Amino acid sequence: NRIAELNSGEALPPIRKMMSESGLGRNILMNCIKELEELNVLESRDRSGIYLADCNNVPEEQIVDIIACSEIAYMSESQETSYTRELFYMLLHQSAQYGYATRMWRISYYAALSEYQELIEKHKIRNAMLVLPHCNEITRLFAAEKVHYTEVLPRYYPEKGPAVIDAPDMVPRQMKYLYDHGHRKIAFIQTVDIGFYSLTDLLRREDYYRFMSENGLK
């Protein structure tokens, strides 16, 4: 989770501090660091520390920028077990396995569109994963700047281009499994972010009510 808070070339905290914060032993942490070094995600520097690999000397086409769009503290230390942080770590790990260097950025939900523009220009972004973008204007900007991007869990219906969203029939499949195994009292439990609904959340709920109605369940 600490890695998700770093930008290219920044240092991790000392091992002792990471042990204290995580509750993990030295051997476990060192094994994780070794694995990430082999994937070129981290690099150790003698008498200096452990750093997120610097992308400055990596060919442009091998750099992927993972951007936490509409960030409202879901990448903060207080959310260390959140799904989004786990998703970021998975994206970083998978990118490294395919030979890409990664940089990670956070942009507030309340930020002006110009902050995305400045990020693209300052760091010469050409390949990006936009995580939880909240409006089409963000992707239109990246398209206008000729950035190759993929939307990851957008909070609206994507206009075009590659996107990672829920499988369309995920909820009906789960509910059919329960129904086929004799369950007739099925609850839908959802964490609601007041004033910040996403298309995915709404579609899940709609699928739930449709299945209950079609099968005559309360």
Secondary structure, 3 states (H helix, E strand, C coil): CHHHHCCCCCECCCHHHHHHHHCCCHHHHHHHHHHHHHCCCEEEECCCEEEECCCCCCCHHHEEEEEEEEECCCCCHHHCCCHHHHHHHHHHHHHHHCCCEEEEEEEECCCCHHHHHHHHHHHCCCEEEEECCCCHHHHHHHHHCCCEEEEECCCCCCCCCCEECCCCCHHHHHHHHHHHCCCCCCCCCCCCCCCCCCHHHHHHHHHHHHHHHHCCCC
